[in-house]
Amino acid sequence: DCDWEIIADNPNYNPISITTPENPAYVIYTSGSTGKPKGVVVKHRGLINFLLFMEMNVFGDRLKSVLAMTTIGFDIAGLELYLPIIKGGNVLIVRSTDIKDSKKLSRFINKNKPTLIQATPSFWSSVVSNKVSIPRGTCLATGGEALYDDLYRKLISKSRSLINLYGPTETTIWSSVMPLDEDPKKGVALPIGRPIWNTRIYVLDNSLEPVPAGIAGELYIAGAGLARGY
Protein backbone atom coordinates (compact mmCIF):
# COMPACT_ATOMS: atom_id res chain seq x y z
CA ASP A 1 0.00 0.00 0.00
CA CYS A 2 2.86 2.38 0.64
CA ASP A 3 3.80 2.20 -3.07
CA TRP A 4 0.52 3.52 -4.50
CA GLU A 5 1.92 7.00 -5.19
CA ILE A 6 4.87 5.51 -7.07
CA ILE A 7 2.54 3.23 -9.03
CA ALA A 8 0.25 6.16 -9.89
CA ASP A 9 3.17 8.03 -11.46
CA ASN A 10 3.67 5.28 -14.02
CA PRO A 11 1.92 5.32 -17.43
CA ASN A 12 -1.29 3.31 -17.86
CA TYR A 13 -0.49 2.14 -21.39
CA ASN A 14 1.54 -0.86 -22.50
CA PRO A 15 5.29 -0.27 -22.82
CA ILE A 16 6.73 -0.17 -26.31
CA SER A 17 8.36 -3.48 -27.17
CA ILE A 18 11.99 -3.17 -28.23
CA THR A 19 12.39 -6.90 -28.80
CA THR A 20 13.46 -7.92 -32.32
CA PRO A 21 13.38 -11.33 -34.03
CA GLU A 22 17.14 -11.58 -33.49
CA ASN A 23 16.95 -11.16 -29.71
CA PRO A 24 17.36 -14.25 -27.49
CA ALA A 25 14.14 -16.05 -26.55
CA TYR A 26 15.94 -18.39 -24.13
CA VAL A 27 19.27 -20.03 -23.35
CA ILE A 28 19.37 -23.78 -22.85
CA TYR A 29 22.35 -25.95 -22.01
CA THR A 30 23.28 -28.99 -24.07
CA SER A 31 26.44 -31.04 -24.27
CA GLY A 32 26.08 -31.97 -27.92
CA SER A 33 28.83 -34.35 -28.96
CA THR A 34 31.54 -32.75 -26.81
CA GLY A 35 30.31 -33.80 -23.37
CA LYS A 36 30.88 -30.24 -22.11
CA PRO A 37 27.73 -28.23 -21.32
CA LYS A 38 27.27 -25.20 -23.58
CA GLY A 39 24.62 -22.50 -23.49
CA VAL A 40 22.67 -22.43 -26.77
CA VAL A 41 21.09 -19.02 -27.42
CA VAL A 42 17.80 -19.53 -29.29
CA LYS A 43 16.33 -16.49 -31.04
CA HIS A 44 12.73 -15.28 -31.14
CA ARG A 45 12.77 -15.72 -34.93
CA GLY A 46 13.40 -19.45 -34.70
CA LEU A 47 10.95 -20.02 -31.86
CA ILE A 48 8.07 -18.17 -33.55
CA ASN A 49 8.79 -19.89 -36.86
CA PHE A 50 8.60 -23.27 -35.09
CA LEU A 51 5.45 -22.51 -33.09
CA LEU A 52 3.45 -21.11 -36.01
CA PHE A 53 4.37 -24.00 -38.29
CA MET A 54 3.40 -26.58 -35.68
CA GLU A 55 0.11 -24.81 -34.97
CA MET A 56 -0.91 -24.30 -38.59
CA ASN A 57 0.49 -27.42 -40.28
CA VAL A 58 0.81 -30.21 -37.74
CA PHE A 59 -1.31 -30.09 -34.61
CA GLY A 60 -4.08 -27.51 -35.15
CA ASP A 61 -7.14 -28.42 -33.06
CA ARG A 62 -5.10 -31.05 -31.21
CA LEU A 63 -3.72 -28.16 -29.11
CA LYS A 64 -6.94 -27.88 -27.12
CA SER A 65 -5.15 -29.44 -24.13
CA VAL A 66 -1.50 -30.49 -24.11
CA LEU A 67 0.16 -32.64 -21.48
CA ALA A 68 3.23 -30.88 -20.02
CA MET A 69 5.56 -33.38 -18.38
CA THR A 70 8.97 -32.52 -19.85
CA THR A 71 11.48 -30.76 -17.57
CA ILE A 72 12.20 -27.18 -18.65
CA GLY A 73 15.86 -28.18 -18.88
CA PHE A 74 14.94 -30.07 -22.07
CA ASP A 75 14.03 -27.79 -24.98
CA ILE A 76 11.06 -29.87 -26.19
CA ALA A 77 9.20 -28.52 -23.15
CA GLY A 78 8.78 -25.41 -25.31
CA LEU A 79 6.23 -27.26 -27.45
CA GLU A 80 4.21 -28.28 -24.42
CA LEU A 81 4.25 -24.86 -22.75
CA TYR A 82 4.08 -22.33 -25.61
CA LEU A 83 2.17 -24.09 -28.36
CA PRO A 84 -1.22 -24.59 -26.67
CA ILE A 85 -1.16 -21.01 -25.34
CA ILE A 86 -0.85 -19.38 -28.79
CA LYS A 87 -3.83 -21.49 -29.87
CA GLY A 88 -5.88 -20.64 -26.77
CA GLY A 89 -5.56 -24.15 -25.40
CA ASN A 90 -4.79 -25.57 -21.95
CA VAL A 91 -1.42 -26.63 -20.52
CA LEU A 92 -1.91 -29.70 -18.32
CA ILE A 93 1.07 -29.71 -15.97
CA VAL A 94 1.85 -33.07 -14.39
CA ARG A 95 3.66 -33.40 -11.06
CA SER A 96 7.09 -34.98 -11.44
CA THR A 97 6.14 -37.61 -8.84
CA ASP A 98 3.06 -38.58 -10.88
CA ILE A 99 5.13 -39.00 -14.04
CA LYS A 100 7.17 -41.70 -12.31
CA ASP A 101 4.06 -43.55 -11.07
CA SER A 102 2.22 -45.31 -13.91
CA LYS A 103 -1.08 -45.54 -11.99
CA LYS A 104 -1.06 -41.84 -11.08
CA LEU A 105 -0.08 -40.88 -14.62
CA SER A 106 -2.90 -43.01 -16.04
CA ARG A 107 -5.40 -41.36 -13.68
CA PHE A 108 -4.19 -37.87 -14.59
CA ILE A 109 -4.36 -38.56 -18.33
CA ASN A 110 -7.80 -40.14 -18.24
CA LYS A 111 -9.21 -37.47 -15.94
CA ASN A 112 -7.91 -34.50 -17.96
CA LYS A 113 -8.04 -36.14 -21.42
CA PRO A 114 -5.20 -34.27 -23.18
CA THR A 115 -5.55 -33.94 -26.95
CA LEU A 116 -1.75 -34.11 -27.43
CA ILE A 117 1.03 -35.95 -25.58
CA GLN A 118 4.70 -35.56 -26.53
CA ALA A 119 7.52 -37.79 -25.25
CA THR A 120 10.78 -39.45 -26.27
CA PRO A 121 10.76 -43.07 -27.51
CA SER A 122 12.42 -44.10 -24.23
CA PHE A 123 9.54 -42.63 -22.25
CA TRP A 124 6.95 -44.12 -24.60
CA SER A 125 8.58 -47.53 -24.08
CA SER A 126 8.05 -47.08 -20.35
CA VAL A 127 4.44 -46.03 -20.93
CA VAL A 128 3.82 -49.17 -22.98
CA SER A 129 5.60 -51.57 -20.60
CA ASN A 130 3.81 -50.11 -17.56
CA LYS A 131 0.45 -50.24 -19.35
CA VAL A 132 -0.34 -46.56 -18.88
CA SER A 133 -3.88 -45.98 -20.16
CA ILE A 134 -4.26 -43.36 -22.93
CA PRO A 135 -7.61 -42.31 -24.49
CA ARG A 136 -7.84 -43.59 -28.05
CA GLY A 137 -8.36 -40.16 -29.63
CA THR A 138 -5.17 -38.63 -28.18
CA CYS A 139 -2.54 -37.43 -30.69
CA LEU A 140 0.88 -38.84 -29.80
CA ALA A 141 4.17 -37.15 -30.76
CA THR A 142 7.64 -38.58 -30.33
CA GLY A 143 11.20 -37.41 -30.96
CA GLY A 144 14.67 -37.02 -29.51
CA GLU A 145 15.69 -40.59 -30.37
CA ALA A 146 15.17 -43.00 -33.25
CA LEU A 147 11.72 -44.57 -33.37
CA TYR A 148 11.72 -48.23 -34.41
CA ASP A 149 8.93 -50.33 -35.86
CA ASP A 150 8.19 -52.40 -32.75
CA LEU A 151 7.47 -49.36 -30.56
CA TYR A 152 5.64 -47.67 -33.44
CA ARG A 153 3.17 -50.57 -33.68
CA LYS A 154 2.51 -50.47 -29.95
CA LEU A 155 1.91 -46.71 -30.00
CA ILE A 156 -0.29 -46.69 -33.08
CA SER A 157 -2.50 -49.27 -31.38
CA LYS A 158 -3.12 -46.70 -28.62
CA SER A 159 -3.90 -43.75 -30.89
CA ARG A 160 -5.20 -42.93 -34.35
CA SER A 161 -2.54 -40.25 -34.75
CA LEU A 162 1.24 -40.59 -34.30
CA ILE A 163 3.81 -37.99 -35.37
CA ASN A 164 7.58 -38.46 -35.49
CA LEU A 165 9.67 -35.33 -34.84
CA TYR A 166 13.37 -34.60 -35.26
CA GLY A 167 15.69 -31.73 -34.39
CA PRO A 168 18.66 -30.80 -32.20
CA THR A 169 18.52 -28.05 -29.58
CA GLU A 170 20.70 -25.85 -31.79
CA THR A 171 17.98 -25.60 -34.46
CA THR A 172 15.08 -24.71 -32.11
CA ILE A 173 13.28 -27.74 -30.73
CA TRP A 174 12.10 -29.70 -33.83
CA SER A 175 13.26 -29.19 -37.41
CA SER A 176 11.36 -31.88 -39.31
CA VAL A 177 8.01 -33.63 -39.05
CA MET A 178 6.71 -37.02 -40.19
CA PRO A 179 3.06 -38.06 -39.68
CA LEU A 180 3.07 -41.85 -39.40
CA ASP A 181 0.30 -43.96 -40.85
CA GLU A 182 2.07 -46.64 -42.88
CA ASP A 183 3.22 -50.05 -41.70
CA PRO A 184 7.05 -49.84 -41.46
CA LYS A 185 9.54 -52.53 -42.39
CA LYS A 186 10.63 -54.72 -39.49
CA GLY A 187 13.78 -53.57 -37.67
CA VAL A 188 13.94 -50.26 -39.51
CA ALA A 189 13.98 -46.80 -37.91
CA LEU A 190 11.08 -44.66 -39.08
CA PRO A 191 11.79 -41.58 -41.23
CA ILE A 192 12.17 -38.11 -39.72
CA GLY A 193 10.11 -36.52 -42.48
CA ARG A 194 10.41 -33.13 -44.13
CA PRO A 195 11.72 -29.81 -42.79
CA ILE A 196 9.43 -27.21 -41.23
CA TRP A 197 8.98 -23.68 -42.62
CA ASN A 198 12.13 -21.72 -43.51
CA THR A 199 14.32 -24.75 -42.84
CA ARG A 200 16.59 -26.69 -45.19
CA ILE A 201 18.03 -30.15 -44.52
CA TYR A 202 20.92 -31.66 -46.50
CA VAL A 203 22.75 -34.98 -46.43
CA LEU A 204 26.39 -34.22 -47.30
CA ASP A 205 29.68 -36.11 -47.66
CA ASN A 206 33.06 -35.22 -46.11
CA SER A 207 33.59 -32.58 -48.83
CA LEU A 208 30.22 -30.97 -47.98
CA GLU A 209 28.76 -32.16 -51.28
CA PRO A 210 25.27 -33.70 -51.52
CA VAL A 211 25.27 -37.50 -51.54
CA PRO A 212 23.12 -39.53 -53.95
CA ALA A 213 19.80 -40.93 -52.75
CA GLY A 214 20.29 -43.98 -50.55
CA ILE A 215 23.89 -43.13 -49.65
CA ALA A 216 24.82 -42.41 -46.01
CA GLY A 217 26.18 -38.99 -45.08
CA GLU A 218 26.10 -36.29 -42.42
CA LEU A 219 22.90 -34.33 -41.76
CA TYR A 220 23.18 -30.53 -42.09
CA ILE A 221 20.38 -28.13 -41.11
CA ALA A 222 20.04 -24.50 -42.21
CA GLY A 223 17.43 -21.80 -41.87
CA ALA A 224 15.53 -19.63 -39.40
CA GLY A 225 15.82 -22.09 -36.53
CA LEU A 226 19.59 -21.87 -36.16
CA ALA A 227 20.69 -20.60 -32.76
CA ARG A 228 23.19 -17.76 -32.44
CA GLY A 229 26.67 -18.69 -33.58
CA TYR A 230 25.60 -21.59 -35.78
Secondary structure, DSSP 8 states (H G I E B T S, - for coil): -TTHHHHHTS-SS-------TTSEEEEEEE-TTTTS-EEEEEEHHHHHHHHHHIIIIIIGGGGSEEEE-S-TTSTTHHHHHHHHHHTT-EEEE--HHHHT-HHHHHHHHHHH--SEEEE-HHHHHHHHHTT----TT-EEEEESS--BHHHHHHHHTT-SEEEEEE--GGGSS--EEEEE-S---TT-B----EE-TTEEEEEE-TTS-B--TT---EEEEEETT--TT-
